[in-house]
């Protein structure tokens, strides 16, 4: 019961914080001084904390409704600005992901783009201001020592190669040909009544 109530309180807190952040969405540049911005953030956090703990909920909800009514245009503009910034960042990351390293130019930027395209780590920002998306997928894996370089081994035919792969797969799963033969024989003889 403690775990479920903890999860419920966490979900409740997240929902309240998301709701408050959508209403009280001013930024530092919207204030004349850093002090005013910090006071605004402290007031918002106090209201959020009180809503989570259920302290003076009716008065806080009335204050939120009044703020929404008085600042409706600012709230909508701030949401639109946030959506535009997100869309611009998404376009920039898609452009970098599709960029050909030869077209970007020489230097560290080219190396970072080629590393990102290979799925290896590349810093998010490199000298020159080029933004990189975080790598996704797996990096190229090393070939084990003694492993064949291609699908065919030596002069083996494709059928022999498939049979060898099936045998290796069975062994990797804990099965061998001898084990499967012995099991088949045991099952056949166990059905006989002597």
PyMOL commands that place a pseudoatom at each C-alpha (Angstrom):
pseudoatom trace, name=CA, resn=UNK, resi=1, chain=A, elem=C, hetatm=0, pos=[0.000, 0.000, 0.000]
pseudoatom trace, name=CA, resn=UNK, resi=2, chain=A, elem=C, hetatm=0, pos=[2.904, 2.355, 0.736]
pseudoatom trace, name=CA, resn=UNK, resi=3, chain=A, elem=C, hetatm=0, pos=[4.337, 1.917, -2.747]
pseudoatom trace, name=CA, resn=UNK, resi=4, chain=A, elem=C, hetatm=0, pos=[0.995, 2.543, -4.447]
pseudoatom trace, name=CA, resn=UNK, resi=5, chain=A, elem=C, hetatm=0, pos=[0.296, 5.653, -2.384]
pseudoatom trace, name=CA, resn=UNK, resi=6, chain=A, elem=C, hetatm=0, pos=[3.837, 6.882, -3.136]
pseudoatom trace, name=CA, resn=UNK, resi=7, chain=A, elem=C, hetatm=0, pos=[3.249, 6.400, -6.850]
pseudoatom trace, name=CA, resn=UNK, resi=8, chain=A, elem=C, hetatm=0, pos=[-0.106, 8.171, -6.600]
pseudoatom trace, name=CA, resn=UNK, resi=9, chain=A, elem=C, hetatm=0, pos=[1.394, 11.127, -4.744]
pseudoatom trace, name=CA, resn=UNK, resi=10, chain=A, elem=C, hetatm=0, pos=[4.177, 11.349, -7.332]
pseudoatom trace, name=CA, resn=UNK, resi=11, chain=A, elem=C, hetatm=0, pos=[1.647, 11.312, -10.175]
pseudoatom trace, name=CA, resn=UNK, resi=12, chain=A, elem=C, hetatm=0, pos=[-0.418, 13.929, -8.350]
pseudoatom trace, name=CA, resn=UNK, resi=13, chain=A, elem=C, hetatm=0, pos=[2.640, 16.165, -7.886]
pseudoatom trace, name=CA, resn=UNK, resi=14, chain=A, elem=C, hetatm=0, pos=[3.623, 15.798, -11.541]
pseudoatom trace, name=CA, resn=UNK, resi=15, chain=A, elem=C, hetatm=0, pos=[0.109, 16.691, -12.706]
pseudoatom trace, name=CA, resn=UNK, resi=16, chain=A, elem=C, hetatm=0, pos=[-0.011, 19.755, -10.451]
pseudoatom trace, name=CA, resn=UNK, resi=17, chain=A, elem=C, hetatm=0, pos=[3.462, 20.930, -11.487]
pseudoatom trace, name=CA, resn=UNK, resi=18, chain=A, elem=C, hetatm=0, pos=[2.623, 20.465, -15.191]
pseudoatom trace, name=CA, resn=UNK, resi=19, chain=A, elem=C, hetatm=0, pos=[-0.617, 22.430, -14.805]
pseudoatom trace, name=CA, resn=UNK, resi=20, chain=A, elem=C, hetatm=0, pos=[1.032, 25.277, -12.883]
pseudoatom trace, name=CA, resn=UNK, resi=21, chain=A, elem=C, hetatm=0, pos=[3.963, 25.431, -15.344]
pseudoatom trace, name=CA, resn=UNK, resi=22, chain=A, elem=C, hetatm=0, pos=[1.517, 25.815, -18.245]
pseudoatom trace, name=CA, resn=UNK, resi=23, chain=A, elem=C, hetatm=0, pos=[-0.120, 28.805, -16.522]
pseudoatom trace, name=CA, resn=UNK, resi=24, chain=A, elem=C, hetatm=0, pos=[2.837, 30.463, -14.797]
pseudoatom trace, name=CA, resn=UNK, resi=25, chain=A, elem=C, hetatm=0, pos=[5.194, 30.283, -17.767]
pseudoatom trace, name=CA, resn=UNK, resi=26, chain=A, elem=C, hetatm=0, pos=[7.092, 33.567, -17.672]
pseudoatom trace, name=CA, resn=UNK, resi=27, chain=A, elem=C, hetatm=0, pos=[10.846, 33.615, -18.283]
pseudoatom trace, name=CA, resn=UNK, resi=28, chain=A, elem=C, hetatm=0, pos=[13.696, 35.648, -16.885]
pseudoatom trace, name=CA, resn=UNK, resi=29, chain=A, elem=C, hetatm=0, pos=[13.646, 38.007, -19.884]
pseudoatom trace, name=CA, resn=UNK, resi=30, chain=A, elem=C, hetatm=0, pos=[10.014, 38.892, -19.045]
pseudoatom trace, name=CA, resn=UNK, resi=31, chain=A, elem=C, hetatm=0, pos=[11.144, 40.631, -15.830]
pseudoatom trace, name=CA, resn=UNK, resi=32, chain=A, elem=C, hetatm=0, pos=[13.051, 43.885, -15.299]
pseudoatom trace, name=CA, resn=UNK, resi=33, chain=A, elem=C, hetatm=0, pos=[15.473, 42.298, -12.820]
pseudoatom trace, name=CA, resn=UNK, resi=34, chain=A, elem=C, hetatm=0, pos=[16.692, 38.923, -11.675]
pseudoatom trace, name=CA, resn=UNK, resi=35, chain=A, elem=C, hetatm=0, pos=[15.326, 39.662, -8.193]
pseudoatom trace, name=CA, resn=UNK, resi=36, chain=A, elem=C, hetatm=0, pos=[11.776, 40.087, -9.570]
pseudoatom trace, name=CA, resn=UNK, resi=37, chain=A, elem=C, hetatm=0, pos=[12.102, 36.844, -11.544]
pseudoatom trace, name=CA, resn=UNK, resi=38, chain=A, elem=C, hetatm=0, pos=[13.322, 34.932, -8.486]
pseudoatom trace, name=CA, resn=UNK, resi=39, chain=A, elem=C, hetatm=0, pos=[10.439, 36.326, -6.404]
pseudoatom trace, name=CA, resn=UNK, resi=40, chain=A, elem=C, hetatm=0, pos=[8.028, 35.147, -9.117]
pseudoatom trace, name=CA, resn=UNK, resi=41, chain=A, elem=C, hetatm=0, pos=[9.577, 31.653, -9.102]
pseudoatom trace, name=CA, resn=UNK, resi=42, chain=A, elem=C, hetatm=0, pos=[9.411, 31.469, -5.307]
pseudoatom trace, name=CA, resn=UNK, resi=43, chain=A, elem=C, hetatm=0, pos=[5.750, 32.473, -5.292]
pseudoatom trace, name=CA, resn=UNK, resi=44, chain=A, elem=C, hetatm=0, pos=[4.934, 29.845, -7.938]
pseudoatom trace, name=CA, resn=UNK, resi=45, chain=A, elem=C, hetatm=0, pos=[6.826, 27.156, -6.007]
pseudoatom trace, name=CA, resn=UNK, resi=46, chain=A, elem=C, hetatm=0, pos=[5.032, 28.062, -2.759]
pseudoatom trace, name=CA, resn=UNK, resi=47, chain=A, elem=C, hetatm=0, pos=[1.649, 27.776, -4.481]
pseudoatom trace, name=CA, resn=UNK, resi=48, chain=A, elem=C, hetatm=0, pos=[2.650, 24.455, -6.081]
pseudoatom trace, name=CA, resn=UNK, resi=49, chain=A, elem=C, hetatm=0, pos=[3.883, 23.055, -2.776]
pseudoatom trace, name=CA, resn=UNK, resi=50, chain=A, elem=C, hetatm=0, pos=[0.678, 24.112, -0.984]
pseudoatom trace, name=CA, resn=UNK, resi=51, chain=A, elem=C, hetatm=0, pos=[-1.499, 22.541, -3.702]
pseudoatom trace, name=CA, resn=UNK, resi=52, chain=A, elem=C, hetatm=0, pos=[0.440, 19.270, -3.453]
pseudoatom trace, name=CA, resn=UNK, resi=53, chain=A, elem=C, hetatm=0, pos=[0.082, 19.194, 0.331]
pseudoatom trace, name=CA, resn=UNK, resi=54, chain=A, elem=C, hetatm=0, pos=[-3.559, 20.340, 0.232]
pseudoatom trace, name=CA, resn=UNK, resi=55, chain=A, elem=C, hetatm=0, pos=[-2.921, 23.589, 2.119]
pseudoatom trace, name=CA, resn=UNK, resi=56, chain=A, elem=C, hetatm=0, pos=[-5.357, 26.450, 1.435]
pseudoatom trace, name=CA, resn=UNK, resi=57, chain=A, elem=C, hetatm=0, pos=[-6.379, 24.931, -1.902]
pseudoatom trace, name=CA, resn=UNK, resi=58, chain=A, elem=C, hetatm=0, pos=[-9.493, 27.078, -2.454]
pseudoatom trace, name=CA, resn=UNK, resi=59, chain=A, elem=C, hetatm=0, pos=[-7.581, 30.365, -2.067]
pseudoatom trace, name=CA, resn=UNK, resi=60, chain=A, elem=C, hetatm=0, pos=[-4.770, 29.179, -4.348]
pseudoatom trace, name=CA, resn=UNK, resi=61, chain=A, elem=C, hetatm=0, pos=[-7.210, 27.982, -7.029]
pseudoatom trace, name=CA, resn=UNK, resi=62, chain=A, elem=C, hetatm=0, pos=[-8.922, 31.388, -6.918]
pseudoatom trace, name=CA, resn=UNK, resi=63, chain=A, elem=C, hetatm=0, pos=[-5.536, 33.101, -7.264]
pseudoatom trace, name=CA, resn=UNK, resi=64, chain=A, elem=C, hetatm=0, pos=[-4.660, 30.870, -10.244]
pseudoatom trace, name=CA, resn=UNK, resi=65, chain=A, elem=C, hetatm=0, pos=[-8.004, 31.594, -11.938]
pseudoatom trace, name=CA, resn=UNK, resi=66, chain=A, elem=C, hetatm=0, pos=[-7.509, 35.355, -11.447]
pseudoatom trace, name=CA, resn=UNK, resi=67, chain=A, elem=C, hetatm=0, pos=[-3.940, 35.168, -12.826]
pseudoatom trace, name=CA, resn=UNK, resi=68, chain=A, elem=C, hetatm=0, pos=[-5.146, 33.161, -15.849]
pseudoatom trace, name=CA, resn=UNK, resi=69, chain=A, elem=C, hetatm=0, pos=[-7.856, 35.709, -16.578]
pseudoatom trace, name=CA, resn=UNK, resi=70, chain=A, elem=C, hetatm=0, pos=[-5.528, 38.721, -16.234]
pseudoatom trace, name=CA, resn=UNK, resi=71, chain=A, elem=C, hetatm=0, pos=[-2.607, 37.182, -18.176]
pseudoatom trace, name=CA, resn=UNK, resi=72, chain=A, elem=C, hetatm=0, pos=[-4.422, 35.087, -20.798]
pseudoatom trace, name=CA, resn=UNK, resi=73, chain=A, elem=C, hetatm=0, pos=[-2.659, 36.753, -23.731]
pseudoatom trace, name=CA, resn=UNK, resi=74, chain=A, elem=C, hetatm=0, pos=[0.795, 36.423, -22.141]
pseudoatom trace, name=CA, resn=UNK, resi=75, chain=A, elem=C, hetatm=0, pos=[0.159, 32.744, -21.346]
pseudoatom trace, name=CA, resn=UNK, resi=76, chain=A, elem=C, hetatm=0, pos=[-0.858, 31.989, -24.948]
pseudoatom trace, name=CA, resn=UNK, resi=77, chain=A, elem=C, hetatm=0, pos=[2.095, 33.953, -26.346]
pseudoatom trace, name=CA, resn=UNK, resi=78, chain=A, elem=C, hetatm=0, pos=[4.527, 32.155, -24.057]
pseudoatom trace, name=CA, resn=UNK, resi=79, chain=A, elem=C, hetatm=0, pos=[3.153, 28.749, -25.076]
pseudoatom trace, name=CA, resn=UNK, resi=80, chain=A, elem=C, hetatm=0, pos=[3.429, 29.713, -28.746]
pseudoatom trace, name=CA, resn=UNK, resi=81, chain=A, elem=C, hetatm=0, pos=[7.017, 30.911, -28.252]
pseudoatom trace, name=CA, resn=UNK, resi=82, chain=A, elem=C, hetatm=0, pos=[7.899, 27.621, -26.540]
pseudoatom trace, name=CA, resn=UNK, resi=83, chain=A, elem=C, hetatm=0, pos=[6.327, 25.620, -29.386]
pseudoatom trace, name=CA, resn=UNK, resi=84, chain=A, elem=C, hetatm=0, pos=[8.231, 27.671, -31.997]
pseudoatom trace, name=CA, resn=UNK, resi=85, chain=A, elem=C, hetatm=0, pos=[11.532, 27.149, -30.162]
pseudoatom trace, name=CA, resn=UNK, resi=86, chain=A, elem=C, hetatm=0, pos=[10.866, 23.417, -29.958]
pseudoatom trace, name=CA, resn=UNK, resi=87, chain=A, elem=C, hetatm=0, pos=[10.034, 23.236, -33.670]
pseudoatom trace, name=CA, resn=UNK, resi=88, chain=A, elem=C, hetatm=0, pos=[13.179, 25.196, -34.563]
pseudoatom trace, name=CA, resn=UNK, resi=89, chain=A, elem=C, hetatm=0, pos=[15.333, 22.910, -32.416]
pseudoatom trace, name=CA, resn=UNK, resi=90, chain=A, elem=C, hetatm=0, pos=[13.734, 19.858, -34.029]
pseudoatom trace, name=CA, resn=UNK, resi=91, chain=A, elem=C, hetatm=0, pos=[14.376, 21.218, -37.529]
pseudoatom trace, name=CA, resn=UNK, resi=92, chain=A, elem=C, hetatm=0, pos=[17.978, 22.027, -36.622]
pseudoatom trace, name=CA, resn=UNK, resi=93, chain=A, elem=C, hetatm=0, pos=[18.598, 18.547, -35.262]
pseudoatom trace, name=CA, resn=UNK, resi=94, chain=A, elem=C, hetatm=0, pos=[17.049, 16.954, -38.354]
pseudoatom trace, name=CA, resn=UNK, resi=95, chain=A, elem=C, hetatm=0, pos=[19.190, 19.155, -40.612]
pseudoatom trace, name=CA, resn=UNK, resi=96, chain=A, elem=C, hetatm=0, pos=[22.375, 18.146, -38.798]
pseudoatom trace, name=CA, resn=UNK, resi=97, chain=A, elem=C, hetatm=0, pos=[21.398, 14.459, -38.839]
pseudoatom trace, name=CA, resn=UNK, resi=98, chain=A, elem=C, hetatm=0, pos=[20.838, 14.610, -42.609]
pseudoatom trace, name=CA, resn=UNK, resi=99, chain=A, elem=C, hetatm=0, pos=[23.912, 16.734, -43.344]
pseudoatom trace, name=CA, resn=UNK, resi=100, chain=A, elem=C, hetatm=0, pos=[26.667, 15.122, -45.349]
pseudoatom trace, name=CA, resn=UNK, resi=101, chain=A, elem=C, hetatm=0, pos=[30.020, 15.518, -43.563]
pseudoatom trace, name=CA, resn=UNK, resi=102, chain=A, elem=C, hetatm=0, pos=[31.629, 16.635, -46.842]
pseudoatom trace, name=CA, resn=UNK, resi=103, chain=A, elem=C, hetatm=0, pos=[29.119, 19.493, -47.167]
pseudoatom trace, name=CA, resn=UNK, resi=104, chain=A, elem=C, hetatm=0, pos=[29.622, 20.743, -43.609]
pseudoatom trace, name=CA, resn=UNK, resi=105, chain=A, elem=C, hetatm=0, pos=[33.294, 21.567, -44.082]
pseudoatom trace, name=CA, resn=UNK, resi=106, chain=A, elem=C, hetatm=0, pos=[36.608, 20.461, -42.678]
pseudoatom trace, name=CA, resn=UNK, resi=107, chain=A, elem=C, hetatm=0, pos=[37.583, 20.427, -39.036]
pseudoatom trace, name=CA, resn=UNK, resi=108, chain=A, elem=C, hetatm=0, pos=[36.091, 19.215, -35.763]
pseudoatom trace, name=CA, resn=UNK, resi=109, chain=A, elem=C, hetatm=0, pos=[32.519, 19.784, -36.945]
pseudoatom trace, name=CA, resn=UNK, resi=110, chain=A, elem=C, hetatm=0, pos=[32.953, 17.252, -39.734]
pseudoatom trace, name=CA, resn=UNK, resi=111, chain=A, elem=C, hetatm=0, pos=[34.350, 14.675, -37.367]
pseudoatom trace, name=CA, resn=UNK, resi=112, chain=A, elem=C, hetatm=0, pos=[31.478, 15.154, -34.913]
pseudoatom trace, name=CA, resn=UNK, resi=113, chain=A, elem=C, hetatm=0, pos=[28.849, 14.792, -37.652]
pseudoatom trace, name=CA, resn=UNK, resi=114, chain=A, elem=C, hetatm=0, pos=[30.459, 11.628, -38.989]
pseudoatom trace, name=CA, resn=UNK, resi=115, chain=A, elem=C, hetatm=0, pos=[30.663, 10.196, -35.459]
pseudoatom trace, name=CA, resn=UNK, resi=116, chain=A, elem=C, hetatm=0, pos=[27.004, 11.010, -34.825]
pseudoatom trace, name=CA, resn=UNK, resi=117, chain=A, elem=C, hetatm=0, pos=[26.024, 9.315, -38.081]
pseudoatom trace, name=CA, resn=UNK, resi=118, chain=A, elem=C, hetatm=0, pos=[27.911, 6.184, -37.000]
pseudoatom trace, name=CA, resn=UNK, resi=119, chain=A, elem=C, hetatm=0, pos=[26.042, 6.072, -33.692]
pseudoatom trace, name=CA, resn=UNK, resi=120, chain=A, elem=C, hetatm=0, pos=[29.084, 6.952, -31.593]
pseudoatom trace, name=CA, resn=UNK, resi=121, chain=A, elem=C, hetatm=0, pos=[29.265, 9.672, -28.982]
pseudoatom trace, name=CA, resn=UNK, resi=122, chain=A, elem=C, hetatm=0, pos=[29.526, 13.201, -30.274]
pseudoatom trace, name=CA, resn=UNK, resi=123, chain=A, elem=C, hetatm=0, pos=[29.229, 16.300, -28.085]
pseudoatom trace, name=CA, resn=UNK, resi=124, chain=A, elem=C, hetatm=0, pos=[25.965, 18.231, -28.316]
pseudoatom trace, name=CA, resn=UNK, resi=125, chain=A, elem=C, hetatm=0, pos=[27.770, 21.444, -29.258]
pseudoatom trace, name=CA, resn=UNK, resi=126, chain=A, elem=C, hetatm=0, pos=[31.054, 21.638, -31.067]
pseudoatom trace, name=CA, resn=UNK, resi=127, chain=A, elem=C, hetatm=0, pos=[33.261, 24.625, -31.818]
pseudoatom trace, name=CA, resn=UNK, resi=128, chain=A, elem=C, hetatm=0, pos=[31.743, 26.735, -34.538]
pseudoatom trace, name=CA, resn=UNK, resi=129, chain=A, elem=C, hetatm=0, pos=[28.194, 26.579, -33.131]
pseudoatom trace, name=CA, resn=UNK, resi=130, chain=A, elem=C, hetatm=0, pos=[27.019, 23.464, -34.985]
pseudoatom trace, name=CA, resn=UNK, resi=131, chain=A, elem=C, hetatm=0, pos=[24.495, 21.636, -32.793]
pseudoatom trace, name=CA, resn=UNK, resi=132, chain=A, elem=C, hetatm=0, pos=[24.516, 17.846, -32.840]
pseudoatom trace, name=CA, resn=UNK, resi=133, chain=A, elem=C, hetatm=0, pos=[21.686, 15.474, -31.981]
pseudoatom trace, name=CA, resn=UNK, resi=134, chain=A, elem=C, hetatm=0, pos=[22.517, 12.826, -29.426]
pseudoatom trace, name=CA, resn=UNK, resi=135, chain=A, elem=C, hetatm=0, pos=[23.544, 9.513, -30.985]
pseudoatom trace, name=CA, resn=UNK, resi=136, chain=A, elem=C, hetatm=0, pos=[20.957, 6.809, -31.411]
pseudoatom trace, name=CA, resn=UNK, resi=137, chain=A, elem=C, hetatm=0, pos=[21.297, 3.175, -32.300]
pseudoatom trace, name=CA, resn=UNK, resi=138, chain=A, elem=C, hetatm=0, pos=[24.314, 1.021, -31.831]
pseudoatom trace, name=CA, resn=UNK, resi=139, chain=A, elem=C, hetatm=0, pos=[27.856, 1.756, -32.853]
pseudoatom trace, name=CA, resn=UNK, resi=140, chain=A, elem=C, hetatm=0, pos=[29.567, -0.620, -35.272]
pseudoatom trace, name=CA, resn=UNK, resi=141, chain=A, elem=C, hetatm=0, pos=[30.580, -3.752, -33.365]
pseudoatom trace, name=CA, resn=UNK, resi=142, chain=A, elem=C, hetatm=0, pos=[34.066, -5.263, -33.582]
pseudoatom trace, name=CA, resn=UNK, resi=143, chain=A, elem=C, hetatm=0, pos=[34.514, -8.564, -35.409]
pseudoatom trace, name=CA, resn=UNK, resi=144, chain=A, elem=C, hetatm=0, pos=[35.620, -11.341, -33.028]
pseudoatom trace, name=CA, resn=UNK, resi=145, chain=A, elem=C, hetatm=0, pos=[39.128, -12.712, -33.514]
pseudoatom trace, name=CA, resn=UNK, resi=146, chain=A, elem=C, hetatm=0, pos=[39.116, -15.798, -35.719]
pseudoatom trace, name=CA, resn=UNK, resi=147, chain=A, elem=C, hetatm=0, pos=[35.607, -15.114, -37.015]
pseudoatom trace, name=CA, resn=UNK, resi=148, chain=A, elem=C, hetatm=0, pos=[34.994, -15.355, -40.743]
pseudoatom trace, name=CA, resn=UNK, resi=149, chain=A, elem=C, hetatm=0, pos=[34.777, -12.014, -42.499]
pseudoatom trace, name=CA, resn=UNK, resi=150, chain=A, elem=C, hetatm=0, pos=[31.813, -12.881, -44.691]
pseudoatom trace, name=CA, resn=UNK, resi=151, chain=A, elem=C, hetatm=0, pos=[28.733, -15.086, -44.646]
pseudoatom trace, name=CA, resn=UNK, resi=152, chain=A, elem=C, hetatm=0, pos=[30.539, -17.923, -46.474]
pseudoatom trace, name=CA, resn=UNK, resi=153, chain=A, elem=C, hetatm=0, pos=[33.415, -19.762, -44.844]
pseudoatom trace, name=CA, resn=UNK, resi=154, chain=A, elem=C, hetatm=0, pos=[36.068, -20.901, -47.266]
pseudoatom trace, name=CA, resn=UNK, resi=155, chain=A, elem=C, hetatm=0, pos=[34.622, -23.199, -49.956]
pseudoatom trace, name=CA, resn=UNK, resi=156, chain=A, elem=C, hetatm=0, pos=[31.469, -24.124, -47.997]
pseudoatom trace, name=CA, resn=UNK, resi=157, chain=A, elem=C, hetatm=0, pos=[28.209, -23.979, -49.912]
pseudoatom trace, name=CA, resn=UNK, resi=158, chain=A, elem=C, hetatm=0, pos=[25.273, -21.948, -48.747]
pseudoatom trace, name=CA, resn=UNK, resi=159, chain=A, elem=C, hetatm=0, pos=[23.423, -25.066, -47.488]
pseudoatom trace, name=CA, resn=UNK, resi=160, chain=A, elem=C, hetatm=0, pos=[26.428, -26.165, -45.451]
pseudoatom trace, name=CA, resn=UNK, resi=161, chain=A, elem=C, hetatm=0, pos=[26.761, -22.669, -44.076]
pseudoatom trace, name=CA, resn=UNK, resi=162, chain=A, elem=C, hetatm=0, pos=[23.070, -22.589, -43.052]
pseudoatom trace, name=CA, resn=UNK, resi=163, chain=A, elem=C, hetatm=0, pos=[23.435, -26.001, -41.372]
pseudoatom trace, name=CA, resn=UNK, resi=164, chain=A, elem=C, hetatm=0, pos=[26.507, -24.799, -39.490]
pseudoatom trace, name=CA, resn=UNK, resi=165, chain=A, elem=C, hetatm=0, pos=[24.681, -21.650, -38.358]
pseudoatom trace, name=CA, resn=UNK, resi=166, chain=A, elem=C, hetatm=0, pos=[21.706, -23.714, -37.156]
pseudoatom trace, name=CA, resn=UNK, resi=167, chain=A, elem=C, hetatm=0, pos=[24.027, -26.026, -35.223]
pseudoatom trace, name=CA, resn=UNK, resi=168, chain=A, elem=C, hetatm=0, pos=[25.795, -23.065, -33.605]
pseudoatom trace, name=CA, resn=UNK, resi=169, chain=A, elem=C, hetatm=0, pos=[22.473, -21.462, -32.714]
pseudoatom trace, name=CA, resn=UNK, resi=170, chain=A, elem=C, hetatm=0, pos=[21.273, -24.689, -31.095]
pseudoatom trace, name=CA, resn=UNK, resi=171, chain=A, elem=C, hetatm=0, pos=[24.510, -24.977, -29.112]
pseudoatom trace, name=CA, resn=UNK, resi=172, chain=A, elem=C, hetatm=0, pos=[24.192, -21.375, -27.994]
pseudoatom trace, name=CA, resn=UNK, resi=173, chain=A, elem=C, hetatm=0, pos=[20.733, -22.234, -26.684]
pseudoatom trace, name=CA, resn=UNK, resi=174, chain=A, elem=C, hetatm=0, pos=[22.084, -25.211, -24.736]
pseudoatom trace, name=CA, resn=UNK, resi=175, chain=A, elem=C, hetatm=0, pos=[21.157, -27.892, -27.277]
pseudoatom trace, name=CA, resn=UNK, resi=176, chain=A, elem=C, hetatm=0, pos=[23.417, -30.246, -29.167]
pseudoatom trace, name=CA, resn=UNK, resi=177, chain=A, elem=C, hetatm=0, pos=[22.686, -32.754, -31.906]
pseudoatom trace, name=CA, resn=UNK, resi=178, chain=A, elem=C, hetatm=0, pos=[23.570, -35.619, -29.554]
pseudoatom trace, name=CA, resn=UNK, resi=179, chain=A, elem=C, hetatm=0, pos=[21.169, -34.315, -26.916]
pseudoatom trace, name=CA, resn=UNK, resi=180, chain=A, elem=C, hetatm=0, pos=[18.294, -34.105, -29.361]
pseudoatom trace, name=CA, resn=UNK, resi=181, chain=A, elem=C, hetatm=0, pos=[19.037, -37.622, -30.720]
pseudoatom trace, name=CA, resn=UNK, resi=182, chain=A, elem=C, hetatm=0, pos=[19.168, -39.097, -27.202]
pseudoatom trace, name=CA, resn=UNK, resi=183, chain=A, elem=C, hetatm=0, pos=[15.862, -37.402, -26.306]
pseudoatom trace, name=CA, resn=UNK, resi=184, chain=A, elem=C, hetatm=0, pos=[14.187, -38.748, -29.442]
pseudoatom trace, name=CA, resn=UNK, resi=185, chain=A, elem=C, hetatm=0, pos=[15.381, -42.280, -28.642]
pseudoatom trace, name=CA, resn=UNK, resi=186, chain=A, elem=C, hetatm=0, pos=[14.218, -42.041, -25.009]
pseudoatom trace, name=CA, resn=UNK, resi=187, chain=A, elem=C, hetatm=0, pos=[10.783, -40.811, -26.088]
pseudoatom trace, name=CA, resn=UNK, resi=188, chain=A, elem=C, hetatm=0, pos=[10.477, -43.596, -28.654]
pseudoatom trace, name=CA, resn=UNK, resi=189, chain=A, elem=C, hetatm=0, pos=[11.436, -46.382, -26.236]
pseudoatom trace, name=CA, resn=UNK, resi=190, chain=A, elem=C, hetatm=0, pos=[9.468, -44.954, -23.307]
pseudoatom trace, name=CA, resn=UNK, resi=191, chain=A, elem=C, hetatm=0, pos=[6.223, -45.536, -25.174]
pseudoatom trace, name=CA, resn=UNK, resi=192, chain=A, elem=C, hetatm=0, pos=[6.920, -49.303, -25.464]
pseudoatom trace, name=CA, resn=UNK, resi=193, chain=A, elem=C, hetatm=0, pos=[5.389, -51.549, -22.830]
pseudoatom trace, name=CA, resn=UNK, resi=194, chain=A, elem=C, hetatm=0, pos=[7.401, -54.573, -22.017]
for i in range(1, 194): cmd.bond("trace and resi %d" % i, "trace and resi %d" % (i + 1))
show_as sticks, trace
zoom trace
